[in-house]
C-alpha cells in the first residue's frame, strides 16, 4: 500500500488559498506578512479563506516579525488570538517561542 505525500502550503490571501487547493495542498498555514516570516492574519482574512476552500486551515500566531522572544504582554495577545481563531473554526495553530538565549521555551 503506497503512502500519499502530504503538502502544507503557507498562504497570505484568498487567492493563494484557492491556488494552494488547486495545486494539491493537504492543508494550508494562513499567515500575514510572509516577507517578515509570517505574522497573525486578520480574522476577516481567516473567514474569507474558510469560505473559499475545503482544506484544513492552521493559523500562524505571531504578534510581530523579528525574533521569537516575546514579552508577557505579547504572550497574552497570542493567547487571545488563539481563543479567537479556535472559536472561528481554525483546525489548529502554528507558533514558536524562544527564551532570550535562543532556546525553545
C-alpha positions, 0 to 999 in steps of 0.5 A, a space after each residue: 500500500 503506497 503512502 500519499 505525500 502530504 503538502 502544507 502550503 503557507 498562504 497570505 490571501 484568498 487567492 493563494 488559498 484557492 491556488 494552494 487547493 488547486 495545486 494539491 495542498 493537504 492543508 494550508 498555514 494562513 499567515 500575514 506578512 510572509 516577507 517578515 516570516 509570517 505574522 497573525 492574519 486578520 480574522 476577516 482574512 481567516 473567514 474569507 479563506 474558510 469560505 473559499 476552500 475545503 482544506 484544513 486551515 492552521 493559523 500562524 500566531 505571531 504578534 510581530 516579525 523579528 525574533 521569537 522572544 516575546 514579552 508577557 504582554 505579547 504572550 497574552 495577545 497570542 493567547 487571545 488570538 488563539 481563543 479567537 481563531 479556535 472559536 472561528 473554526 481554525 483546525 489548529 495553530 502554528 507558533 514558536 517561542 524562544 527564551 532570550 538565549 535562543 532556546 525553545 521555551 
